[in-house]
């Protein structure tokens, strides 16, 4: 847990350690061969996987998706809260300014008490945040029940 907390405190460094997705991995993440305006990378940890999507033309635009059991998200009731959908989930996003950018973040359980997702989106204005949010809204992980694992 401590290692992941340290990793998030220097996100740019950790993002640089992530590996670009193969064509097959990208298709699985996006749910189709549809194009993405973001360049996607993946970093697998011992108990989680983190995806980073960054716009090469506007590098301040960033999407992060953490999948695992211990998302580093703490709700802050003093921040503005926005209710919106993330695929089939209704989530409460919190909005703040971070490093001179607008930052939306949310956490939600994915079909179980263990698997959680922590999503953050960064841009310079609300239009960019909306466009980035719309891109990930359609990802299969937010719209489909996972395949069962193990014996029925």
Secondary structure, 3 states (H helix, E strand, C coil): CHHHHHHHHCHHHHHHHCEECCHHHHHHHHCCCCCCCCEEEEEECCCEEEEEEECCCCCCCEEEEEEECCCCCCCCCCCEEEEEEECCEEEEEEEEEECCEEEEEEEEECCCCCCEEEEEEEECCHHHHHHHHHHHHCCHHHCCCCCCCCCC
